[in-house]
Amino acid sequence: MEYKSSFRLMFGDSPIVKVMDFFLDNKEFDYSLTDIARNSDIGWSTLHLFWNNLVKMEIVVKTRRIGRAELYKLNLNNPLVKKLIDIDKIISKKFIDDELRKQKLKVIA
């Protein structure tokens, strides 16, 4: 069974949600487009359908180049990204609280 984060459980499995979820979980590091597609479980050509918009909106920023590969990371200075991080934390907390409540009810019953 495939693991789904609380972010994906809330917003679905569209390719852009998968990419944003990957970046939210791995915000400290930079990645090539090939690595982003592979780790997000989407096709490379699918990633290119919306990648330029993420760059143009400065959701992601290019950090460096290794050979022919350009590496990108989540732009933690972007106000929209900061809000997405906050939303991800709120969603995670809700799912954790719901699960703890379920487990507590099982123990009481």
N, C-alpha and C positions, 0 to 999 in steps of 0.2 A: 504494500500500500504506500502510495506517495505521501510524503509529509507536506502539509500545507501550513504556512504561517498564518497567524491571526489576520495579518494584512490581506493575504490572498483569500482567506475565508470570508472576509468582509467585502472586498472589492472584486473578487472573481479571478479568473485565470487568463485574462486577455494578455497578449504579449507585453504591452507596456506596463501592466500591473506586475507581471513577472520580473521585468527588468528593474522597475522601481523597488520591488521587494528585495531583489538581489543587492541593489546598491544600499538600501536602508540597513540590511544585515551586514554589509561589508564596507561601511563608509570610510574606513581608515586606509584602504588600499586603492591602487589604480589598476586598471585592467585594459587589455586589448579588446577590440570589438569581437574577435573570435572567442575570447574567454567569457565576455559578457553574454554572448549568445548561448554558448555551451552551458554556463552556470545558471542561466535563466531558463534553460530548457526550451529555447525557441530557435528557429532557423536564422541563419546569418542574413539571408535576404529579407526575412520578416523584420529583423532588427533595423535594417536600412530603410524600411518604410517610414519610421518615425524618428530615427536617430538624429537627423539634422534639426528637427524641432527641439529635441532635448538640449542640443548644443546651442541653438539660437536663443532659447529661453534661459540659457546658462544654468540649467538644472545639473548638467555635467560639464566639466572643464577638462581640456587636454592638459596633461601633466608633463608628459615627456614622450620621446620617440626612442624605440629600441629597434634598430634595423629599419625595416619598412613599417613596423607596427607602431601606431599611435596609441598611447595609453590615456585612459580617462578615469576620473573619479567623480563622485558626487560633490557638488559645489556647496559646501557647508556654510558659505557666506551668503547664499541666496535666501531671501526671506521666505520664498515659497518652499524651499527645501527644509528650512527650519520648521515650518508649519507641518510639513509631511512627517518629519521626525516626531513632532509632538503628537500628531494624530496616530502614528504607529504606536507610540508609547501608551496612549489612551486606550486604543483597541486592545493591545496586549494585556493591559491591566484589567480590562473588562472580561476578557476571556479567562484570565487567571482567576479573577474573583468568582466568576460563574462556576468554574471547575472546582474551586475550593468549597463553594456553597454546596455543590452536588455531592462532593466527598463527605462533607460534614453531615448532610442529610442521610447518607448511606450508613454512617457510623451510628447515628441516633436511631435509625430504624431497626 
